[in-house]
Amino acid sequence: MSPSLRPSSNQTTNRRFLTPFRLLSWIDSADTVLIFSVLVIASCGLAYELISGALASYVLGDSVLQFSTIIGTYLFAMGVGSHLSKYVPSSQLIQRFVQIEVLVGLIGGLSAIGLFLGFAWIPTFKVLLYSVVFCIGVMVGVEIPLVMRILNERQQAFNEVVSKVLTFDYLGALIVSLLFPIVLAPTLGLARTAVLFGIANVLIALLTAWYFFSPNFYANNQESIDTVPDKDFLNVSNQIQQRNRLISQALSVLAVLLIALFYADSLVSLSEHKRFNAPIVYATSSPYQRLVVTQRNKSYELFLNGNLQFSTRDEYRYHEALIHPVMQTISRQHTAAQMPIKVLVLGGGDGMAVREIVKYPLVKSVTLVDLDKKMTDMFTHEARFTRLNDNALANSNVQVINDDAFRWLDTQQQALLSSQITNNSAQTNRSRYDVIIIDLPDPSNYSLAKLYSVAMYQMAKAMLAENGLMVVQSTSPYFAPKSFWCINTTLQQAAFATIPYHLYVPSFGEWGFIIAKAKSAPPFSPPSYYDLPMRFLTPNISQAMFEFPQDMQPVNVKPNTLDKQILVKYYQEDWQDE
């Protein structure tokens, strides 16, 4: 210790203890560092919340339920953390802030990887999920109150402290809420994104420790230090050792996170290999879902958020049954007049349905609307997958639109109404479709169930030609009878006449579809022959598909509406019974 820094013997003994906050009073940029920290930790806090919610919806389904429960748990935990922050002594505020930043960086940064691995190996996954969310929430809840107390120790006015902290807190939340779905999740994936924000937390810890425990504080302010009692000065002299300890802890965690960043994809793939029990040949994340393709021998299987969408072993059964009864019927109607056929496909981003549609010579226009661009790009540009759909999405007659089906239909319906108001009959006719194929994922959550609502089907009806036909994939009438017949009832509520049918698909079991038409349209009869060669479908099979045995008869259910999506409840009840 330099003799010049020794306090004199005649100094007062009631001088206030020299804490790091007193040191901050001589640093003009200290507030800037703290406010910048608020911006970063607010961003990280919201990011962990979004990542946990997205991951839970990926692996557990029902995005509304998962986000609701996780947000509730997270906010409650933040409240607990805010309460606990008052027990941190004033002399340890910065030290504890740094330590919490390191800890939240470690746990939050590794949270996504840990949860992916936990889902594959731990039976009580939900306990792990909510424990991680609660733990992160508590630590995040401690952070902001500590910063506010630090600023208050710097003798800033309370209203100014609150104003600054909350402003940058909300700004950080805004930044992440925009970056997460648009850039981070689709580009980096959930695991890497979590690690990245964990690194941000640790860097804030390093900045704070290096800045506020720097020896420059003492060297540049000897006069004030000289006024400190000798017994308290010993604590000041230990600030450098404390800084070194904190920086060592932060650097150790940073090294762990950098390793995790490098191996994140491998660790997630490890969990997926365990879950799917088959080699993964393709995997990616979009803002909407996790896409995984596995390979068994020569067969591919596509999973969306862990749910099987098709297997190349038997997908032709599904798609032939979905497409050809309505397409053969419409093709026969149009053949005599040699009228072109205009088709709309909602969903079906894998292009398998479009593959069957473009086989008909009269089809001159196919519009496919699928929300997920990564899905359609995958089946448009990846050679091993374009072979599965015969490169149908690249067909010159096919237009691919990446949009929400509900929103897109609403826009088209408004344009249609405008043309009717202006008596533009030609535009009205061009806007309507001869065939509409609705090949959407099962209504397992509210965001999907809206696509099976009365409002959705009414908009689709407005876009359907007078004698056109629509077909809807409708889950299983055997395993999910309430869901299947709810979709049928909903279509009827939208003023459609319905013709339900079913077939056996080995990968799915008994599966169902519903043909819908205007009540004034000609009666529908199953085709007695098919112009195109089929791998599965025959006239006899077609006839049998429209017969329902005693164990698949209609059940009494309510229609699915936007304000009360009863279909989600039916779907959960149906599949929970399994």
C-alpha positions in Angstrom: 0.0 0.0 0.0 1.3 3.4 -0.9 2.1 5.6 2.2 0.4 8.5 0.5 -2.9 6.5 0.6 -2.7 5.9 4.4 -5.2 7.8 6.3 -3.9 10.1 9.0 -4.4 9.3 12.7 -6.5 12.4 13.3 -9.2 11.6 10.8 -12.8 11.3 12.0 -14.0 7.8 12.8 -17.7 8.4 11.8 -16.9 8.9 8.1 -19.2 7.0 5.8 -17.9 3.6 4.7 -16.2 3.8 1.2 -18.3 1.4 -0.9 -18.1 1.0 -4.7 -21.0 3.5 -4.9 -18.9 6.2 -3.3 -16.3 5.5 -5.9 -18.8 5.8 -8.6 -19.6 9.4 -7.6 -16.3 10.5 -9.2 -17.0 8.8 -12.5 -19.0 10.7 -15.1 -19.7 7.7 -17.3 -20.8 5.3 -14.5 -24.5 6.0 -15.1 -23.9 5.2 -18.8 -22.5 1.8 -18.0 -25.4 1.1 -15.6 -28.1 2.2 -18.1 -26.5 0.2 -20.9 -26.5 -2.8 -18.5 -30.3 -2.3 -18.1 -30.8 -2.3 -21.8 -28.8 -5.6 -22.2 -30.3 -7.4 -19.2 -33.8 -6.5 -20.2 -33.2 -7.9 -23.7 -31.7 -11.1 -22.2 -34.5 -11.5 -19.8 -37.2 -11.3 -22.4 -35.2 -13.5 -24.7 -35.1 -16.3 -22.2 -38.9 -16.0 -21.7 -39.5 -16.2 -25.5 -37.1 -19.0 -25.9 -38.7 -21.1 -23.2 -42.2 -20.4 -24.5 -41.2 -21.3 -28.1 -39.4 -24.4 -27.1 -42.3 -25.6 -24.9 -44.7 -25.0 -27.8 -42.3 -27.0 -30.1 -42.2 -30.1 -27.9 -45.5 -30.0 -26.0 -47.8 -28.3 -28.6 -50.6 -25.8 -27.8 -48.6 -22.6 -28.1 -51.2 -20.5 -26.4 -51.2 -22.7 -23.3 -47.4 -23.0 -23.1 -46.7 -19.3 -23.6 -49.5 -18.4 -21.1 -48.2 -20.7 -18.3 -44.5 -19.8 -19.0 -45.1 -16.1 -19.0 -47.2 -16.4 -15.8 -44.5 -18.5 -14.1 -41.8 -16.1 -15.3 -43.5 -13.0 -14.1 -44.3 -14.5 -10.7 -40.6 -15.6 -10.4 -39.5 -12.0 -11.2 -41.7 -10.8 -8.4 -40.0 -13.2 -6.0 -36.6 -12.0 -7.2 -37.6 -8.4 -6.8 -38.6 -9.2 -3.2 -35.3 -11.0 -2.5 -33.3 -8.1 -3.8 -34.0 -6.1 -0.7 -31.9 -8.5 1.3 -28.7 -7.6 -0.6 -26.6 -5.3 1.7 -25.8 -1.9 0.2 -22.1 -2.6 0.5 -22.4 -5.6 -1.8 -24.7 -4.3 -4.5 -22.3 -4.3 -7.4 -20.6 -7.5 -6.3 -23.9 -9.4 -6.2 -25.1 -7.8 -9.4 -22.0 -9.1 -11.2 -22.4 -12.6 -9.7 -26.1 -12.7 -10.6 -25.3 -11.7 -14.2 -22.8 -14.5 -14.4 -25.3 -17.0 -13.0 -28.2 -15.9 -15.2 -25.8 -16.0 -18.2 -24.9 -19.6 -17.4 -28.3 -21.0 -16.6 -30.2 -18.9 -19.2 -27.5 -19.4 -21.9 -27.6 -23.2 -21.5 -31.4 -23.4 -20.8 -32.5 -24.3 -24.4 -29.8 -27.0 -24.8 -30.6 -28.4 -21.4 -34.4 -28.4 -22.1 -33.9 -30.1 -25.5 -31.8 -32.8 -23.8 -34.2 -33.0 -20.9 -37.2 -33.6 -23.2 -35.4 -36.6 -24.7 -34.2 -38.2 -21.5 -36.2 -37.0 -18.5 -39.8 -38.3 -18.0 -40.8 -35.4 -15.9 -39.9 -32.8 -18.5 -42.5 -30.2 -17.4 -41.0 -30.2 -13.9 -37.6 -29.4 -15.4 -39.1 -26.8 -17.8 -40.9 -24.8 -15.1 -38.0 -25.1 -12.7 -35.7 -23.6 -15.2 -38.2 -20.8 -16.1 -38.7 -20.1 -12.4 -35.0 -20.0 -11.6 -34.2 -17.6 -14.5 -37.2 -15.4 -13.6 -36.0 -15.1 -10.0 -32.5 -14.0 -11.1 -33.9 -11.6 -13.7 -36.2 -10.2 -11.1 -33.2 -9.4 -8.8 -31.3 -7.5 -11.6 -33.3 -4.4 -12.2 -33.9 -3.6 -8.5 -30.1 -3.9 -7.8 -29.4 -1.4 -10.7 -32.0 1.0 -9.3 -30.4 0.8 -5.8 -27.0 1.4 -7.3 -28.2 4.5 -9.1 -30.0 5.6 -6.0 -26.7 5.2 -4.0 -25.2 7.6 -6.5 -27.7 10.2 -5.1 -29.8 10.4 -8.2 -33.3 11.6 -7.8 -35.8 8.7 -7.4 -38.0 9.8 -10.3 -34.9 10.1 -12.6 -33.8 6.6 -11.6 -37.2 5.1 -12.3 -37.5 7.0 -15.6 -34.1 5.9 -16.9 -34.3 2.3 -15.8 -37.8 1.7 -17.1 -37.2 3.5 -20.4 -34.2 1.3 -21.2 -35.9 -1.8 -19.8 -38.8 -1.4 -22.2 -36.5 -0.4 -25.0 -34.5 -3.6 -24.6 -37.7 -5.7 -24.5 -38.8 -4.0 -27.8 -35.6 -4.8 -29.5 -35.6 -8.4 -28.6 -39.3 -8.9 -29.4 -38.6 -7.8 -32.9 -35.3 -9.5 -33.4 -36.3 -12.9 -31.9 -39.0 -14.0 -34.4 -37.6 -12.2 -37.5 -33.8 -12.8 -37.2 -32.6 -14.8 -34.2 -34.9 -17.9 -34.0 -35.0 -18.6 -37.8 -31.2 -17.9 -38.3 -29.6 -19.2 -35.1 -32.2 -21.5 -33.7 -33.4 -21.6 -30.1 -30.3 -23.2 -28.6 -27.7 -20.8 -30.2 -29.9 -17.8 -29.5 -30.1 -18.7 -25.8 -26.3 -19.1 -25.6 -25.8 -15.8 -27.4 -27.9 -14.0 -24.8 -26.1 -15.8 -22.0 -22.8 -14.5 -23.4 -24.4 -11.0 -23.4 -25.2 -11.4 -19.7 -21.6 -12.5 -18.9 -20.1 -9.6 -20.9 -22.2 -7.2 -18.8 -20.8 -8.9 -15.7 -17.2 -8.5 -17.0 -17.8 -4.8 -17.9 -19.3 -4.0 -14.5 -16.5 -5.8 -12.6 -13.7 -4.3 -14.6 -15.2 -0.8 -14.5 -16.4 -0.5 -10.9 -13.5 -2.4 -9.2 -10.8 -0.8 -11.2 -7.7 0.5 -9.3 -8.0 3.7 -11.3 -10.8 4.7 -9.0 -8.4 4.8 -6.1 -5.4 6.3 -8.0 -7.5 9.1 -9.4 -9.2 10.0 -6.2 -6.6 9.9 -3.4 -7.9 12.9 -1.6 -11.2 11.4 -0.9 -9.6 8.0 -0.1 -7.3 9.7 2.4 -10.3 10.7 4.5 -11.4 7.0 5.1 -10.8 5.4 8.5 -8.0 2.8 8.5 -10.2 -0.2 9.3 -12.5 0.6 6.4 -9.6 1.3 4.1 -8.6 -2.4 4.3 -11.9 -3.2 2.5 -11.2 -0.7 -0.2 -7.7 -2.2 -0.8 -9.4 -5.6 -1.3 -11.5 -4.3 -4.2 -8.8 -5.4 -6.6 -8.8 -9.0 -5.3 -12.5 -9.0 -5.4 -12.5 -7.7 -9.0 -10.1 -10.5 -10.0 -12.3 -13.1 -8.4 -15.4 -11.8 -10.2 -13.6 -11.6 -13.6 -12.3 -15.1 -13.2 -15.8 -16.5 -12.5 -17.2 -14.6 -15.5 -14.4 -15.7 -17.8 -14.9 -19.4 -16.8 -18.6 -19.2 -17.6 -17.9 -17.3 -20.8 -15.6 -20.2 -21.9 -18.4 -22.7 -21.1 -20.9 -20.7 -23.2 -18.5 -20.3 -26.1 -18.0 -24.1 -26.2 -21.8 -24.5 -26.0 -22.2 -22.1 -28.8 -19.9 -24.2 -31.0 -21.6 -27.5 -30.1 -25.2 -26.3 -29.8 -26.4 -27.9 -33.0 -24.7 -31.2 -32.2 -26.3 -31.3 -28.7 -29.8 -30.5 -30.0 -29.3 -33.2 -32.7 -28.3 -35.6 -30.0 -31.6 -35.0 -28.2 -33.6 -35.4 -31.5 -31.8 -38.6 -32.4 -32.9 -40.0 -29.0 -36.4 -38.8 -29.5 -37.0 -39.9 -33.1 -34.9 -43.1 -32.9 -33.8 -42.7 -36.5 -31.0 -40.9 -38.3 -31.8 -37.2 -38.8 -30.9 -36.1 -42.3 -32.3 -32.6 -42.1 -33.2 -30.3 -39.3 -34.0 -26.6 -39.1 -36.0 -24.1 -37.1 -38.3 -21.4 -38.4 -40.2 -18.7 -36.6 -43.2 -21.0 -36.4 -41.9 -24.6 -35.9 -39.1 -27.1 -35.8 -38.7 -29.1 -39.0 -36.9 -32.5 -38.7 -36.6 -35.1 -41.5 -35.5 -38.6 -40.5 -34.5 -41.5 -42.8 -35.3 -45.2 -42.2 -33.8 -47.3 -44.9 -35.1 -45.6 -48.1 -38.0 -43.9 -46.4 -38.1 -40.3 -45.2 -40.3 -39.0 -42.4 -41.1 -35.3 -41.8 -41.8 -34.1 -38.3 -43.1 -30.6 -37.4 -42.6 -29.8 -33.8 -42.2 -33.5 -33.2 -45.5 -34.5 -34.9 -45.3 -36.8 -37.9 -46.5 -35.1 -41.1 -45.8 -37.8 -43.6 -43.8 -40.9 -44.3 -42.7 -41.7 -47.8 -43.7 -45.3 -47.2 -47.4 -44.4 -47.4 -47.9 -40.7 -48.0 -49.2 -41.5 -51.5 -52.3 -43.1 -49.9 -53.0 -39.9 -48.0 -52.5 -37.6 -50.9 -54.3 -39.6 -53.5 -57.3 -39.8 -51.2 -57.1 -36.1 -50.4 -56.7 -34.9 -54.0 -58.2 -37.2 -56.6 -61.9 -37.6 -55.6 -62.5 -33.8 -56.0 -60.0 -33.3 -58.8 -61.4 -36.2 -60.9 -64.9 -34.8 -60.4 -64.0 -31.2 -61.4 -61.8 -32.4 -64.3 -64.8 -34.3 -65.8 -66.9 -31.2 -65.5 -64.4 -29.0 -67.2 -63.3 -31.5 -69.9 -66.3 -31.1 -72.1 -65.9 -27.3 -72.4 -62.1 -27.5 -72.1 -62.2 -25.0 -69.3 -58.9 -24.5 -67.3 -59.0 -25.5 -63.7 -57.9 -23.1 -61.0 -56.8 -24.6 -57.7 -56.0 -23.1 -54.2 -54.0 -25.1 -51.7 -53.9 -23.9 -48.1 -51.1 -25.6 -46.2 -49.4 -28.5 -47.9 -46.0 -26.8 -48.0 -44.3 -30.1 -48.7 -45.7 -30.0 -52.3 -47.1 -33.5 -52.2 -50.7 -32.4 -52.8 -49.5 -30.1 -55.6 -47.7 -33.0 -57.1 -51.0 -34.8 -57.6 -52.9 -31.7 -58.7 -50.6 -30.7 -61.6 -51.0 -34.2 -63.1 -54.3 -33.0 -64.5 -53.8 -31.4 -68.0 -56.5 -28.8 -67.5 -54.9 -27.4 -64.3 -53.4 -24.0 -65.4 -53.2 -22.3 -62.1 -52.3 -23.5 -58.6 -51.8 -21.1 -55.7 -50.2 -22.6 -52.6 -50.5 -20.6 -49.4 -48.2 -21.8 -46.6 -47.1 -19.8 -43.6 -43.6 -21.2 -43.3 -41.1 -20.1 -46.0 -38.5 -22.5 -44.7 -40.9 -25.3 -45.4 -41.7 -24.3 -48.9 -38.0 -23.5 -49.7 -37.0 -26.9 -48.4 -39.3 -28.7 -50.8 -38.5 -26.3 -53.7 -34.7 -26.3 -53.6 -33.4 -29.3 -51.6 -32.8 -32.0 -54.3 -33.5 -35.0 -52.1 -36.9 -33.6 -51.2 -37.9 -32.2 -54.5 -37.7 -35.7 -55.8 -40.5 -36.6 -53.4 -42.9 -34.1 -54.9 -41.6 -34.4 -58.5 -40.4 -30.8 -58.2 -44.0 -29.7 -58.2 -43.4 -26.4 -56.4 -41.1 -25.3 -59.2 -43.9 -25.9 -61.8 -44.6 -22.8 -64.0 -48.3 -23.1 -63.2 -47.7 -23.0 -59.4 -47.4 -19.9 -57.3 -46.1 -20.2 -53.7 -47.2 -17.6 -51.2 -45.8 -17.5 -47.7 -48.6 -16.1 -45.5 -51.1 -17.0 -42.8 -54.0 -18.8 -44.6 -56.6 -17.0 -42.5 -55.0 -13.5 -43.1 -54.5 -14.3 -46.8 -58.1 -15.4 -47.3 -59.4 -12.3 -45.5 -57.4 -10.1 -47.9 -58.6 -12.0 -51.0 -62.2 -11.9 -49.8 -62.0 -8.1 -49.3 -60.7 -7.7 -52.8 -63.5 -10.0 -54.1 -66.1 -7.9 -52.3 -64.7 -4.8 -53.9 -65.0 -6.2 -57.4 -68.6 -7.2 -56.7 -69.4 -3.7 -55.5 -68.0 -2.3 -58.7 -69.9 -4.9 -60.7 -66.6 -6.2 -62.1 -67.9 -9.7 -62.9 -64.8 -10.7 -64.8 -62.6 -9.9 -61.9 -64.9 -11.7 -59.6 -64.8 -14.9 -61.7 -61.0 -14.8 -62.0 -60.7 -14.5 -58.2 -62.6 -17.7 -57.5 -61.2 -21.2 -57.5 -62.7 -24.4 -58.9 -61.0 -26.5 -56.2 -59.8 -25.6 -52.7 -57.6 -28.0 -50.9 -57.1 -27.4 -47.1 -54.2 -29.5 -46.0 -53.3 -27.9 -42.7 -51.7 -29.4 -39.5 -54.1 -30.8 -36.9 -56.0 -28.2 -34.7 -53.8 -29.0 -31.7 -53.7 -25.3 -30.5 -55.6 -22.1 -30.9 -53.4 -20.6 -33.6 -54.2 -23.7 -35.7 -57.8 -24.1 -34.7 -58.7 -20.7 -36.0 -58.0 -22.3 -39.5 -60.8 -24.7 -38.8 -63.4 -22.1 -37.7 -66.7 -21.0 -39.1 -65.1 -17.7 -40.1 -62.3 -19.4 -42.0 -64.7 -21.6 -43.9 -67.0 -18.7 -44.8 -64.1 -16.9 -46.3 -63.1 -20.0 -48.2 -66.7 -20.4 -49.4 -66.6 -16.9 -50.8 -63.5 -17.8 -52.9 -65.0 -21.1 -54.2 -66.6 -21.2 -57.6 -70.3 -21.8 -57.8 -69.9 -25.5 -58.6 -66.5 -25.9 -57.1 -65.4 -28.4 -54.5 -63.4 -28.0 -51.3 -61.7 -30.8 -49.3 -60.4 -30.5 -45.7 -58.0 -32.8 -44.0 -59.9 -33.5 -40.8 -57.9 -35.7 -38.4 -59.0 -39.2 -37.5 -62.7 -40.1 -37.3 -61.6 -43.2 -35.2 -59.1 -41.8 -32.8 -60.4 -38.3 -32.7 -64.2 -38.6 -33.4 -65.2 -35.3 -31.6 -62.6 -33.4 -33.6 -63.6 -34.9 -36.9 -67.3 -34.4 -36.5 -66.7 -30.9 -35.1 -65.0 -29.9 -38.3 -67.9 -31.4 -40.2 -70.4 -29.4 -38.1 -68.3 -26.3 -38.5 -68.4 -26.6 -42.3 -72.2 -27.0 -42.2 -72.4 -24.0 -40.0 -70.6 -22.1 -42.7 -73.4 -23.1 -45.1 -71.6 -25.9 -46.8 -73.1 -29.3 -47.8 -70.5 -31.9 -46.5 -69.5 -35.3 -47.6 -67.1 -37.0 -45.1 -64.9 -39.9 -46.0 -61.9 -41.9 -44.5 -59.2 -44.4 -45.3 -56.4 -46.3 -43.6 -52.9 -44.8 -43.7 -50.4 -47.1 -41.9 -48.3 -44.2 -40.5 -51.4 -42.5 -39.1 -54.1 -45.1 -38.7 -57.6 -44.4 -39.8 -57.7 -40.9 -41.2 -60.5 -38.6 -42.4 -61.4 -35.9 -44.9 -64.5 -33.9 -45.6 -65.6 -32.6 -49.0 -67.6 -29.4 -48.9 -69.6 -27.7 -51.6 -72.3 -25.1 -52.0 -75.8 -26.4 -51.2 -76.9 -25.4 -54.7 -74.0 -27.2 -56.4 -74.6 -30.6 -58.2 -74.7 -33.6 -55.9 -71.3 -35.3 -55.3 -70.7 -38.9 -56.1 -67.4 -40.8 -55.6 -65.7 -41.2 -59.0 -66.5 -44.5 -60.8 -63.1 -44.3 -62.6 -59.9 -42.3 -62.6 -58.2 -41.0 -65.7 -54.8 -41.0 -64.0 -52.9 -44.1 -62.8 -52.8 -44.5 -59.1 -50.6 -46.4 -56.6 -53.5 -47.0 -54.2 -56.8 -45.4 -55.2 -59.3 -47.4 -57.2 -63.0 -46.9 -57.9 -63.9 -49.7 -55.5 -61.8 -48.1 -52.8 -63.3 -44.7 -53.5 -66.8 -46.1 -52.9 -65.7 -47.8 -49.7 -64.1 -44.6 -48.3 -67.5 -42.9 -48.1 -69.0 -45.6 -45.9 -68.6 -45.3 -42.2 -68.8 -48.4 -39.9 -70.6 -48.4 -36.6 -67.6 -47.4 -34.6 -67.1 -44.2 -36.6 -70.6 -42.8 -36.7 -71.3 -39.0 -36.1 -71.2 -37.6 -32.6 -73.1 -34.6 -31.3 -70.6 -31.7 -31.1 -70.6 -27.9 -31.4 -69.2 -25.9 -34.3 -65.8 -24.2 -33.8 -65.9 -20.4 -33.7 -63.2 -17.8 -33.3 -64.4 -16.5 -30.0 -64.8 -20.0 -28.5 -62.5 -22.5 -30.1 -64.1 -25.7 -28.8 -62.2 -27.7 -31.4 -59.0 -27.4 -29.3 -60.8 -28.9 -26.3 -62.2 -31.7 -28.4 -58.8 -32.5 -29.9 -57.0 -32.6 -26.6 -59.8 -34.8 -25.1 -59.6 -37.2 -28.1 -55.9 -37.7 -28.1 -55.5 -37.8 -24.3 -57.8 -40.8 -24.4 -55.2 -42.5 -26.5 
